[in-house]
Amino acid sequence: MIRQFILSFIPLFVAVDALGNIPFFISLTSGMAPKQRKTVVNESVSVAGLLAVLFMLIGKWVLRVMGITVSDFKIAGGILLLVISVNLLLPGKNKFIKLPEGQQSIGIFPLATPLITGPAVLTTTLIMADHFGILMTLVSLILNMLITWVVFLGSGRILRLIGESGSRAISKVSDILLAAIAVMLIRQGIAEVFC
């Protein structure tokens, strides 16, 4: 049980990348009053969690209606995760998202999606649910969203503690792990197709 929890928790932790998102969160919320920043954190984490849970529950059904197998989704998701992780690892690449002109609220876009719950989280959530069951994945997902909530609320203190270079280093290690997870998903998907 503990092993299953760890195996479902770690890929989601890597995909959410709360620590790696600290600089972007600070950049997007700079100039906000503490109360306003807390409102944005609450909104973004709750919407991100809801999106991930919804996709975990109906994602498989959507795939079935479209004639896509879980193996197909693993391969496609793995390739997508690999492309995302490679882009993030290349020099000059980052996850910064420019706000559309005139947009007031950043809680839903870009924080909830795609920064917290993006393609990596959606793909990982669906695959973890298939491997370890909905309950185990749901617990891992909720815990990851709680970690993200705590990290974003304490982002200023965390960034001062680890520094910008420390945050970048954590983000790069997460991106490497994400690439390794992507390769694993592609390998598993191909094995399932041909076995």
Backbone hydrogen bonds in HBPLUS format (Angstrom, degrees):
<---DONOR---> <-ACCEPTOR-->    atom                        ^
c    i                          cat <-CA-CA->   ^        H-A-AA   ^      H-
h    n   atom  resd res      DA  || num        DHA   H-A  angle D-A-AA Bond
n    s   type  num  typ     dist DA aas  dist angle  dist       angle   num
A0005-PHE N   A0001-MET O   2.94 MM   4  6.20 154.2  2.01 145.6 153.0     1
A0006-ILE N   A0002-ILE O   2.91 MM   4  6.19 162.9  1.94 152.6 156.6     2
A0007-LEU N   A0003-ARG O   2.90 MM   4  6.10 161.0  1.93 149.9 155.4     3
A0008-SER N   A0004-GLN O   2.96 MM   4  6.14 136.7  2.15 141.2 152.1     4
A0008-SER N   A0005-PHE O   3.22 MM   3  5.20 129.4  2.49  93.7 106.8     5
A0009-PHE N   A0005-PHE O   2.74 MM   4  5.82 145.1  1.86 147.8 158.9     6
A0010-ILE N   A0006-ILE O   3.01 MM   4  5.97 177.1  2.01 154.4 154.6     7
A0013-PHE N   A0009-PHE O   2.83 MM   4  6.04 153.7  1.89 154.7 163.7     8
A0014-VAL N   A0010-ILE O   2.89 MM   4  6.13 160.1  1.93 158.1 162.6     9
A0015-ALA N   A0011-PRO O   2.90 MM   4  6.06 156.4  1.95 142.5 149.6    10
A0016-VAL N   A0012-LEU O   2.83 MM   4  5.96 163.4  1.86 153.2 156.8    11
A0017-ASP N   A0013-PHE O   3.01 MM   4  6.02 160.3  2.05 142.4 148.5    12
A0021-ASN N   A0017-ASP O   3.04 MM   4  6.25 131.1  2.29 144.2 157.5    13
A0021-ASN N   A0018-ALA O   3.19 MM   3  5.18 134.9  2.40  94.3 106.6    14
A0022-ILE N   A0019-LEU O   3.24 MM   3  5.43 162.7  2.28 106.2 111.4    15
A0025-PHE N   A0021-ASN O   2.89 MM   4  6.11 157.2  1.94 159.2 166.8    16
A0026-ILE N   A0022-ILE O   2.89 MM   4  6.10 168.5  1.90 163.6 165.8    17
A0027-SER N   A0023-PRO O   2.94 MM   4  6.06 155.5  2.00 139.9 147.3    18
A0028-LEU N   A0024-PHE O   2.90 MM   4  6.05 157.4  1.95 145.7 151.5    19
A0029-THR N   A0025-PHE O   2.95 MM   4  6.07 141.1  2.10 146.1 156.5    20
A0030-SER N   A0026-ILE O   2.92 MM   4  5.66 105.2  2.49 141.4 154.1    21
A0032-MET N   A0029-THR O   3.12 MM   3  5.66 158.3  2.16 137.2 137.9    22
A0036-GLN N   A0033-ALA O   2.98 MM   3  5.20 115.0  2.41 105.1 121.0    23
A0037-ARG N   A0033-ALA O   2.86 MM   4  6.14 159.7  1.90 161.6 168.5    24
A0038-LYS N   A0034-PRO O   2.96 MM   4  6.15 154.1  2.02 145.1 151.7    25
A0039-THR N   A0035-LYS O   3.06 MM   4  6.33 150.7  2.15 142.2 149.8    26
A0040-VAL N   A0036-GLN O   3.02 MM   4  6.33 154.8  2.09 148.0 154.4    27
A0041-VAL N   A0037-ARG O   2.92 MM   4  6.23 155.4  1.99 148.6 155.5    28
A0042-ASN N   A0038-LYS O   2.94 MM   4  6.18 168.4  1.96 152.9 155.3    29
A0043-GLU N   A0039-THR O   2.95 MM   4  6.12 162.6  1.98 148.7 153.8    30
A0044-SER N   A0040-VAL O   2.86 MM   4  5.94 169.2  1.87 152.6 156.1    31
A0045-VAL N   A0041-VAL O   3.00 MM   4  6.03 172.7  2.01 156.4 158.7    32
A0046-SER N   A0042-ASN O   3.11 MM   4  6.04 159.8  2.15 142.0 148.2    33
A0047-VAL N   A0043-GLU O   3.04 MM   4  6.07 163.1  2.07 148.8 153.7    34
A0048-ALA N   A0044-SER O   2.92 MM   4  5.95 158.5  1.97 143.5 150.4    35
A0049-GLY N   A0045-VAL O   2.92 MM   4  6.00 161.2  1.95 146.1 151.1    36
A0050-LEU N   A0046-SER O   2.98 MM   4  6.10 157.0  2.04 142.3 149.0    37
A0051-LEU N   A0047-VAL O   2.93 MM   4  6.14 159.6  1.97 151.6 156.5    38
A0052-ALA N   A0048-ALA O   3.09 MM   4  6.30 162.2  2.12 148.1 152.7    39
A0053-VAL N   A0049-GLY O   2.93 MM   4  6.13 164.1  1.96 152.9 157.2    40
A0054-LEU N   A0050-LEU O   2.90 MM   4  5.97 163.6  1.93 149.2 154.3    41
A0055-PHE N   A0051-LEU O   2.96 MM   4  6.13 159.9  2.00 147.8 153.2    42
A0056-MET N   A0052-ALA O   2.91 MM   4  6.09 150.8  2.00 143.1 151.8    43
A0057-LEU N   A0053-VAL O   2.95 MM   4  6.21 148.8  2.05 148.4 156.2    44
A0058-ILE N   A0054-LEU O   2.93 MM   4  6.12 164.5  1.96 155.1 158.9    45
A0059-GLY N   A0055-PHE O   2.64 MM   4  4.62 134.2  1.85 129.9 138.1    46
A0062-VAL N   A0058-ILE O   2.92 MM   4  6.19 159.9  1.96 157.1 162.8    47
A0063-LEU N   A0059-GLY O   2.93 MM   4  6.19 157.1  1.98 146.9 153.3    48
A0064-ARG N   A0060-LYS O   2.86 MM   4  6.12 153.6  1.93 145.2 152.7    49
A0065-VAL N   A0061-TRP O   2.91 MM   4  6.19 160.6  1.95 153.4 157.7    50
A0066-MET N   A0062-VAL O   3.09 MM   4  6.32 146.8  2.20 141.8 150.8    51
A0068-ILE N   A0063-LEU O   2.76 MM   5  4.91 167.7  1.77 150.3 146.4    52
A0067-GLY N   A0064-ARG O   2.97 MM   3  4.91 153.5  2.04 100.0 108.4    53
A0073-PHE N   A0069-THR O   2.99 MM   4  6.33 156.7  2.04 146.7 153.3    54
A0074-LYS N   A0070-VAL O   2.79 MM   4  6.04 146.2  1.90 144.5 154.1    55
A0075-ILE N   A0071-SER O   3.03 MM   4  6.31 162.4  2.06 150.8 154.2    56
A0076-ALA N   A0072-ASP O   2.87 MM   4  6.12 173.8  1.88 156.1 158.2    57
A0077-GLY N   A0073-PHE O   2.65 MM   4  5.56 158.1  1.70 142.4 150.4    58
A0078-GLY N   A0074-LYS O   2.70 MM   4  5.69 152.5  1.78 140.8 149.5    59
A0079-ILE N   A0075-ILE O   2.91 MM   4  6.13 158.9  1.96 148.7 154.0    60
A0080-LEU N   A0076-ALA O   2.90 MM   4  6.12 160.9  1.94 148.6 154.4    61
A0081-LEU N   A0077-GLY O   2.79 MM   4  6.00 162.5  1.82 151.4 156.2    62
A0082-LEU N   A0078-GLY O   2.87 MM   4  6.01 151.1  1.95 143.2 151.7    63
A0083-VAL N   A0079-ILE O   2.90 MM   4  6.18 159.2  1.94 151.0 156.0    64
A0084-ILE N   A0080-LEU O   2.93 MM   4  6.18 164.1  1.95 152.0 156.5    65
A0085-SER N   A0081-LEU O   2.85 MM   4  6.00 166.8  1.87 149.8 153.7    66
A0086-VAL N   A0082-LEU O   2.87 MM   4  6.00 160.0  1.91 149.5 155.2    67
A0087-ASN N   A0083-VAL O   2.91 MM   4  6.06 162.9  1.94 149.4 154.4    68
A0088-LEU N   A0084-ILE O   2.97 MM   4  6.20 151.0  2.05 146.9 155.1    69
A0089-LEU N   A0085-SER O   2.94 MM   4  6.11 137.4  2.12 139.5 151.1    70
A0089-LEU N   A0086-VAL O   3.12 MM   3  5.01 124.5  2.45  92.3 106.9    71
A0090-LEU N   A0086-VAL O   2.97 MM   4  6.16 138.9  2.14 149.7 159.6    72
A0093-LYS N   A0090-LEU O   3.19 MM   3  5.72 157.7  2.24 135.9 137.2    73
A0103-GLN N   A0100-PRO O   3.14 MM   3  5.72 163.8  2.17 137.7 137.7    74
A0111-LEU N   A0106-ILE O   3.24 MM   5  6.13 157.3  2.29 159.9 166.2    75
A0112-ALA N   A0107-GLY O   3.03 MM   5  6.05 142.6  2.18 129.2 140.6    76
A0113-THR N   A0108-ILE O   3.04 MM   5  6.29 156.0  2.10 164.9 167.7    77
A0115-LEU N   A0110-PRO O   3.01 MM   5  5.91 156.5  2.06 162.2 169.3    78
A0116-ILE N   A0111-LEU O   2.86 MM   5  6.03 144.3  1.99 160.0 170.1    79
A0117-THR N   A0112-ALA O   2.84 MM   5  5.98 170.9  1.85 155.3 158.3    80
A0122-LEU N   A0118-GLY O   3.06 MM   4  6.30 170.4  2.07 162.4 165.3    81
A0123-THR N   A0119-PRO O   2.94 MM   4  5.97 167.3  1.95 149.5 153.5    82
A0124-THR N   A0120-ALA O   2.95 MM   4  6.00 165.2  1.97 146.0 151.0    83
A0125-THR N   A0121-VAL O   2.79 MM   4  5.83 161.9  1.83 150.9 156.1    84
A0126-LEU N   A0122-LEU O   3.16 MM   4  6.31 167.0  2.18 147.8 150.7    85
A0127-ILE N   A0123-THR O   3.08 MM   4  6.28 161.9  2.11 151.0 156.3    86
A0128-MET N   A0124-THR O   2.82 MM   4  5.92 162.1  1.85 154.1 159.3    87
A0129-ALA N   A0125-THR O   2.98 MM   4  6.09 154.5  2.05 145.5 152.5    88
A0130-ASP N   A0126-LEU O   3.13 MM   4  6.35 145.3  2.26 137.8 146.7    89
A0131-HIS N   A0127-ILE O   2.98 MM   4  6.26 148.2  2.08 145.2 154.0    90
A0132-PHE N   A0128-MET O   2.73 MM   4  5.70 173.6  1.73 157.7 160.1    91
A0133-GLY N   A0129-ALA O   2.95 MM   4  4.54 133.3  2.18 117.8 123.8    92
A0137-THR N   A0133-GLY O   3.21 MM   4  6.31 161.1  2.25 146.3 152.0    93
A0138-LEU N   A0134-ILE O   2.76 MM   4  5.83 153.7  1.82 149.9 158.0    94
A0139-VAL N   A0135-LEU O   2.99 MM   4  6.24 160.5  2.03 151.9 156.0    95
A0140-SER N   A0136-MET O   3.05 MM   4  6.26 162.3  2.08 144.9 150.0    96
A0141-LEU N   A0137-THR O   2.78 MM   4  5.93 153.6  1.85 147.5 155.5    97
A0142-ILE N   A0138-LEU O   2.86 MM   4  6.05 165.7  1.88 153.2 156.5    98
A0143-LEU N   A0139-VAL O   2.96 MM   4  6.11 161.8  1.99 148.9 154.2    99
A0144-ASN N   A0140-SER O   2.94 MM   4  6.12 153.0  2.02 142.2 149.8   100
A0145-MET N   A0141-LEU O   2.91 MM   4  6.20 150.1  2.00 148.5 156.8   101
A0146-LEU N   A0142-ILE O   2.90 MM   4  6.18 149.4  2.00 146.5 155.2   102
A0147-ILE N   A0143-LEU O   2.92 MM   4  6.19 154.3  1.99 146.3 153.3   103
A0148-THR N   A0144-ASN O   2.94 MM   4  6.16 156.7  2.00 142.2 148.7   104
A0149-TRP N   A0145-MET O   2.88 MM   4  6.10 155.2  1.94 143.5 150.2   105
A0150-VAL N   A0146-LEU O   2.94 MM   4  6.22 163.2  1.97 151.6 155.1   106
A0151-VAL N   A0147-ILE O   2.81 MM   4  5.98 164.8  1.83 153.9 158.8   107
A0152-PHE N   A0148-THR O   2.84 MM   4  5.97 164.5  1.87 152.9 156.7   108
A0153-LEU N   A0149-TRP O   3.00 MM   4  6.14 157.5  2.05 145.2 151.8   109
A0154-GLY N   A0150-VAL O   2.96 MM   4  6.14 151.9  2.04 146.9 154.6   110
A0155-SER N   A0152-PHE O   3.30 MM   3  4.76 164.1  2.32 100.4 100.4   111
A0158-ILE N   A0154-GLY O   2.92 MM   4  6.10 163.6  1.95 160.0 165.6   112
A0159-LEU N   A0155-SER O   2.88 MM   4  5.95 163.5  1.91 150.0 154.1   113
A0160-ARG N   A0156-GLY O   3.11 MM   4  6.28 152.8  2.19 141.6 149.1   114
A0161-LEU N   A0157-ARG O   2.95 MM   4  6.13 145.9  2.07 142.3 152.0   115
A0162-ILE N   A0158-ILE O   2.89 MM   4  6.16 171.8  1.90 163.0 162.3   116
A0163-GLY N   A0159-LEU O   2.69 MM   4  5.04 133.4  1.90 130.0 142.7   117
A0167-SER N   A0163-GLY O   3.02 MM   4  6.30 154.7  2.09 147.2 154.0   118
A0168-ARG N   A0164-GLU O   2.92 MM   4  6.17 155.6  1.98 147.3 154.0   119
A0169-ALA N   A0165-SER O   2.90 MM   4  6.09 151.8  1.98 142.3 150.3   120
A0170-ILE N   A0166-GLY O   2.98 MM   4  6.22 161.6  2.02 149.0 153.1   121
A0171-SER N   A0167-SER O   2.98 MM   4  6.16 155.8  2.04 143.6 150.8   122
A0172-LYS N   A0168-ARG O   2.90 MM   4  6.17 152.7  1.98 147.8 154.6   123
A0173-VAL N   A0169-ALA O   3.00 MM   4  6.27 160.6  2.04 152.8 157.5   124
A0174-SER N   A0170-ILE O   2.97 MM   4  6.17 157.2  2.02 146.6 153.2   125
A0175-ASP N   A0171-SER O   2.93 MM   4  6.21 146.0  2.05 141.6 151.3   126
A0176-ILE N   A0172-LYS O   2.99 MM   4  6.31 148.6  2.09 146.3 154.0   127
A0177-LEU N   A0173-VAL O   2.99 MM   4  6.31 161.2  2.03 150.8 155.8   128
A0178-LEU N   A0174-SER O   2.84 MM   4  6.05 148.8  1.94 143.4 152.9   129
A0179-ALA N   A0175-ASP O   2.98 MM   4  6.24 147.4  2.09 139.9 147.9   130
A0180-ALA N   A0176-ILE O   3.01 MM   4  6.36 153.3  2.08 147.6 154.8   131
A0181-ILE N   A0177-LEU O   2.90 MM   4  6.18 155.3  1.96 149.1 155.8   132
A0182-ALA N   A0178-LEU O   2.91 MM   4  6.13 150.4  2.00 142.6 151.1   133
A0183-VAL N   A0179-ALA O   3.01 MM   4  6.34 156.2  2.07 148.4 153.5   134
A0184-MET N   A0180-ALA O   3.04 MM   4  6.29 155.2  2.10 144.5 151.5   135
A0185-LEU N   A0181-ILE O   2.93 MM   4  6.23 156.2  1.99 151.0 156.8   136
A0186-ILE N   A0182-ALA O   3.01 MM   4  6.28 160.9  2.04 152.1 156.9   137
A0187-ARG N   A0183-VAL O   2.92 MM   4  6.11 164.4  1.94 150.7 155.2   138
A0188-GLN N   A0184-MET O   2.87 MM   4  6.10 161.9  1.91 151.7 156.6   139
A0189-GLY N   A0185-LEU O   2.87 MM   4  5.98 162.5  1.90 149.4 154.7   140
A0190-ILE N   A0186-ILE O   2.96 MM   4  6.14 163.0  1.99 153.0 156.9   141
A0191-ALA N   A0187-ARG O   2.98 MM   4  6.11 159.4  2.02 146.3 152.6   142
A0192-GLU N   A0188-GLN O   2.92 MM   4  6.13 154.1  1.98 149.3 155.8   143
A0193-VAL N   A0189-GLY O   3.06 MM   4  6.27 147.8  2.17 142.9 151.4   144
A0194-PHE N   A0190-ILE O   3.12 MM   4  6.35 156.1  2.18 151.1 156.2   145
A0195-CYS N   A0191-ALA O   2.94 MM   4  5.86 117.0  2.35 138.7 153.5   146
